[in-house]
Amino acid sequence: MTLKYAYFPGCVAQGACRELYQSTAALTKALGIELIELKKASCCGSGTFKEESQLLEDTVNARNIALAEELNLPLLTHCSTCQGVIGHVDERLKESQQTNPAYLEQINGLLKKESCSPYRGSTQVKHLLWALVGDYGLQALQERVTRKLSNLRCAAFYGCYLLRSQKSIPFDDPFQPESMENVFRAIGATPIYYRGRTQCCGWPLSSYATTQSFKMAGAHIQEAIEAGADCMVTPCPLCHLNLDSRQPEVEKVIERKLGLPVLHLPQLVALALGIEPKQLGLDRHIVSTHPVLEKLGF
């Protein structure tokens, strides 16, 4: 049976991290996963809407979820921040169906005013990582590998939202996760463990505490390097921005050269399926990915 999802790409993957959008399309096509893009979806707010109003965050994302419900499909995202925000809203609204139906009626009333479908609580919000591990399956993924990444040592960077935003549907242990490391093993790469892999990248601080943000990112990158990593791999484009796009600025703050490539999760998996680097946007990164590609024989 073909896996099919209502696809929520989010903002960053359609802008600053266009290579994530590109590599997700290449990977899912190669695996035979069908994505129906939610073209009418809006930004999840990345956690900032609730600073103004919890009702605002819940209503905007109830609408995003309702778009997937219209298709009777799970909502799939490749952004940990989107997963965290939309997944948490979904969890809260499902709970409201039992404990606070008046609040849900208020939200659906606002959606009706804008001619939007109501939130029903009939679907799930899934990150691409959970879809690969739980729906597609590691064994099936391993069978599709045509280019084993056996020379590559990969340090997962989960970040915060993916692991700890939802209480009722824990996809992995929030403090000792193994999902990404299990994906690495399935495609032949070696997982590297280090302390900062489940901590915040510093992106949420970057607009008002830039030095502290860059120190956080620098500490994680240094730890990964010291643990022997050839690259970092992240399931979050916002983490990617702080770890890759801003790595030259991070180096200035911590006064140390780093130069560690940071890959998006679908880029790494797609390489193992034999997809060429150019198709995956690996030339778009700020920190060169050439050391990774050289290790893999390109």
C-alpha positions as CSV (number, residue, x, y, z in Angstrom):
1,M,0.0,0.0,0.0
2,T,1.3,3.5,-0.9
3,L,2.0,5.8,2.0
4,K,0.2,9.1,1.5
5,Y,0.3,12.3,3.5
6,A,-1.0,15.8,3.6
7,Y,2.3,17.6,3.3
8,F,3.0,20.7,5.3
9,P,6.5,22.0,4.2
10,G,6.5,25.1,6.4
11,C,8.1,28.4,5.6
12,V,11.8,27.9,6.0
13,A,12.0,25.0,3.6
14,Q,10.4,27.1,1.0
15,G,12.8,30.0,1.6
16,A,16.1,30.0,3.4
17,C,16.4,26.1,3.3
18,R,15.1,25.4,-0.1
19,E,17.3,22.4,-0.3
20,L,15.2,20.7,2.4
21,Y,12.1,21.1,0.2
22,Q,14.1,19.8,-2.7
23,S,15.6,16.8,-0.9
24,T,12.2,15.8,0.7
25,A,10.6,15.7,-2.7
26,A,13.5,13.5,-4.1
27,L,13.5,11.2,-1.1
28,T,9.7,10.6,-1.0
29,K,9.6,10.0,-4.7
30,A,12.3,7.4,-4.5
31,L,10.5,5.6,-1.7
32,G,7.1,5.8,-3.4
33,I,5.6,8.0,-0.7
34,E,2.9,10.3,-2.0
35,L,2.8,13.9,-0.7
36,I,-0.3,16.1,-1.3
37,E,1.0,19.6,-0.5
38,L,-1.2,21.8,1.6
39,K,-0.9,24.9,-0.6
40,K,-3.4,26.9,1.4
41,A,-1.6,26.2,4.8
42,S,-0.2,29.1,6.7
43,C,2.9,29.5,8.9
44,C,2.6,27.6,12.2
45,G,4.1,30.6,14.0
46,S,7.1,28.7,15.3
47,G,5.9,29.2,18.9
48,T,5.7,33.0,18.7
49,F,1.9,33.4,18.1
50,K,1.2,32.2,21.6
51,E,3.2,35.1,23.0
52,E,0.4,37.3,21.7
53,S,-2.4,34.9,22.1
54,Q,-2.9,31.2,22.7
55,L,-6.2,31.4,20.8
56,L,-4.3,32.8,17.8
57,E,-1.8,29.9,17.7
58,D,-4.6,27.4,18.2
59,T,-6.9,28.8,15.6
60,V,-4.2,29.2,12.9
61,N,-3.0,25.7,13.4
62,A,-6.5,24.2,13.8
63,R,-7.0,25.4,10.3
64,N,-3.8,23.8,9.1
65,I,-4.8,20.5,10.6
66,A,-8.3,20.8,9.2
67,L,-6.8,21.1,5.7
68,A,-5.3,17.6,6.2
69,E,-8.5,16.3,7.7
70,E,-10.3,17.4,4.5
71,L,-8.1,14.9,2.7
72,N,-8.5,12.2,5.4
73,L,-4.7,12.1,5.6
74,P,-2.1,12.5,8.4
75,L,-0.3,15.8,8.3
76,L,3.4,15.3,7.5
77,T,6.1,17.9,8.1
78,H,9.9,17.8,7.8
79,C,10.4,20.6,10.3
80,S,10.8,19.8,14.0
81,T,9.5,23.2,15.0
82,C,6.3,22.8,12.9
83,Q,5.9,19.3,14.3
84,G,6.3,20.7,17.8
85,V,3.9,23.6,17.4
86,I,1.2,21.9,15.3
87,G,1.5,18.6,17.1
88,H,1.1,20.3,20.5
89,V,-2.0,22.3,19.2
90,D,-3.5,19.1,17.9
91,E,-2.9,17.4,21.3
92,R,-4.4,20.4,23.2
93,L,-7.5,20.6,21.0
94,K,-8.1,16.8,21.2
95,E,-8.0,17.2,24.9
96,S,-10.4,20.2,24.7
97,Q,-13.0,18.0,22.9
98,Q,-13.4,16.3,26.3
99,T,-12.5,18.9,28.9
100,N,-13.3,22.3,27.3
101,P,-15.7,21.9,24.3
102,A,-16.6,25.6,24.5
103,Y,-13.0,26.6,23.6
104,L,-13.1,24.3,20.6
105,E,-16.5,25.8,19.6
106,Q,-14.9,29.3,19.8
107,I,-12.1,28.2,17.5
108,N,-14.4,26.5,15.0
109,G,-16.6,29.6,15.1
110,L,-13.6,31.7,14.0
111,L,-12.8,29.3,11.2
112,K,-16.4,29.3,10.0
113,K,-16.3,33.1,9.8
114,E,-13.4,32.7,7.3
115,S,-15.2,29.9,5.4
116,C,-12.7,27.3,6.7
117,S,-13.4,23.7,7.5
118,P,-13.8,23.0,11.3
119,Y,-11.2,21.2,13.3
120,R,-12.4,17.6,14.0
121,G,-9.5,16.0,15.7
122,S,-9.5,13.1,13.2
123,T,-5.9,12.9,12.1
124,Q,-2.3,12.8,13.3
125,V,0.6,15.2,12.9
126,K,3.8,13.4,12.0
127,H,7.4,14.4,11.3
128,L,9.1,12.8,8.3
129,L,11.4,11.0,10.8
130,W,8.5,9.3,12.5
131,A,7.0,8.4,9.1
132,L,10.3,6.8,8.0
133,V,10.8,4.8,11.2
134,G,7.2,4.0,12.1
135,D,5.3,3.9,8.8
136,Y,7.8,3.0,6.1
137,G,10.0,0.9,8.5
138,L,13.7,0.6,9.0
139,Q,13.9,-2.8,7.3
140,A,12.2,-1.6,4.2
141,L,14.5,1.5,4.2
142,Q,17.6,-0.7,4.5
143,E,16.4,-2.8,1.5
144,R,16.3,0.4,-0.7
145,V,19.9,1.4,0.0
146,T,22.1,1.4,-3.1
147,R,25.0,3.4,-1.7
148,K,26.0,2.3,1.8
149,L,27.3,5.2,3.9
150,S,29.7,3.0,5.8
151,N,32.5,5.5,5.9
152,L,30.4,8.2,7.4
153,R,30.1,9.1,11.1
154,C,26.9,11.1,11.7
155,A,26.0,13.1,14.8
156,A,22.2,13.5,15.1
157,F,21.0,16.9,16.3
158,Y,17.4,16.4,17.4
159,G,16.8,19.9,18.9
160,C,14.1,20.5,21.4
161,Y,10.7,20.6,19.7
162,L,10.7,17.2,18.1
163,L,11.2,15.2,21.3
164,R,9.4,17.1,24.0
165,S,6.4,19.0,22.6
166,Q,3.8,16.2,22.7
167,K,3.0,14.2,25.9
168,S,0.3,11.9,24.7
169,I,2.1,10.5,21.6
170,P,5.8,10.0,22.6
171,F,7.4,8.8,19.4
172,D,10.8,8.3,21.1
173,D,12.4,8.7,24.5
174,P,12.7,12.5,24.9
175,F,16.1,12.3,26.7
176,Q,17.6,9.2,25.2
177,P,16.2,9.0,21.6
178,E,17.4,6.5,19.1
179,S,15.2,7.2,16.0
180,M,17.8,9.1,14.0
181,E,20.6,6.8,15.1
182,N,18.5,3.8,13.9
183,V,18.0,5.5,10.6
184,F,21.8,6.0,10.3
185,R,22.4,2.3,11.0
186,A,19.8,1.3,8.5
187,I,21.6,3.2,5.7
188,G,25.0,2.0,6.8
189,A,26.3,5.1,8.6
190,T,27.9,5.2,12.1
191,P,26.0,7.1,14.8
192,I,28.0,9.5,16.9
193,Y,26.7,10.3,20.4
194,Y,27.5,13.5,22.2
195,R,25.8,15.5,25.1
196,G,24.2,18.2,23.1
197,R,22.2,16.2,20.6
198,T,18.9,16.7,22.4
199,Q,19.4,20.3,23.5
200,C,18.3,23.6,21.9
201,C,20.4,24.9,19.0
202,G,20.0,28.5,20.2
203,W,17.9,29.7,17.3
204,P,15.0,31.0,19.5
205,L,17.5,33.3,21.3
206,S,19.3,34.5,18.2
207,S,17.2,37.7,17.6
208,Y,17.8,39.1,21.1
209,A,20.7,37.2,22.7
210,T,22.9,36.6,19.7
211,T,26.1,35.9,21.5
212,Q,24.5,33.4,23.8
213,S,22.7,31.7,20.9
214,F,26.0,31.3,18.9
215,K,27.8,30.0,22.0
216,M,25.1,27.3,22.4
217,A,25.4,26.3,18.7
218,G,29.2,26.4,18.9
219,A,29.3,24.2,22.0
220,H,27.2,21.5,20.2
221,I,29.2,21.6,17.1
222,Q,32.5,21.4,19.0
223,E,31.2,18.4,21.0
224,A,30.2,16.6,17.8
225,I,33.6,17.3,16.3
226,E,35.4,16.0,19.4
227,A,33.3,12.9,19.4
228,G,34.5,12.1,15.9
229,A,31.6,13.2,13.7
230,D,32.1,13.8,9.9
231,C,28.8,15.7,9.9
232,M,25.8,16.7,11.9
233,V,22.3,15.7,10.7
234,T,19.2,17.6,11.8
235,P,15.5,17.1,11.3
236,C,14.8,20.9,11.7
237,P,15.5,23.7,9.2
238,L,15.6,26.3,12.0
239,C,18.4,24.3,13.7
240,H,20.1,24.1,10.4
241,L,20.0,27.8,10.1
242,N,21.8,28.3,13.4
243,L,24.2,25.3,12.9
244,D,25.1,25.7,9.2
245,S,24.1,29.1,7.9
246,R,25.4,31.0,10.9
247,Q,28.4,28.7,11.6
248,P,30.9,31.4,10.3
249,E,29.5,33.9,12.8
250,V,29.5,31.2,15.5
251,E,33.2,30.7,14.8
252,K,33.9,34.4,15.4
253,V,32.0,34.3,18.7
254,I,33.7,31.2,20.1
255,E,37.1,32.1,18.4
256,R,37.5,28.7,17.0
257,K,37.4,27.2,13.5
258,L,34.7,24.6,13.1
259,G,33.9,23.7,9.5
260,L,31.5,20.8,10.3
261,P,29.0,20.1,7.5
262,V,25.3,20.0,8.7
263,L,22.9,17.9,6.6
264,H,19.2,17.8,6.5
265,L,17.8,14.3,7.4
266,P,16.3,13.7,3.9
267,Q,19.5,14.7,2.2
268,L,21.5,12.0,4.1
269,V,18.9,9.3,3.5
270,A,18.5,10.2,-0.2
271,L,22.3,9.9,-0.7
272,A,22.1,6.3,0.5
273,L,19.3,5.6,-2.0
274,G,21.7,6.6,-4.8
275,I,20.3,10.1,-5.5
276,E,22.9,12.5,-6.8
277,P,24.1,15.4,-4.5
278,K,23.0,18.1,-7.0
279,Q,19.4,16.9,-6.8
280,L,19.5,17.3,-3.0
281,G,20.8,20.9,-2.9
282,L,24.0,19.9,-1.2
283,D,25.7,22.8,-3.0
284,R,23.5,25.3,-1.2
285,H,25.0,25.0,2.3
286,I,27.1,27.6,3.9
287,V,29.6,25.1,5.3
288,S,30.8,23.0,2.4
289,T,29.5,19.5,2.2
290,H,32.4,18.4,0.0
291,P,34.2,16.6,2.8
292,V,31.1,14.4,3.3
293,L,30.8,13.7,-0.5
294,E,34.5,12.9,-0.7
295,K,34.1,10.3,2.1
296,L,31.3,8.7,0.1
297,G,33.4,8.6,-3.1
298,F,32.0,11.5,-5.1
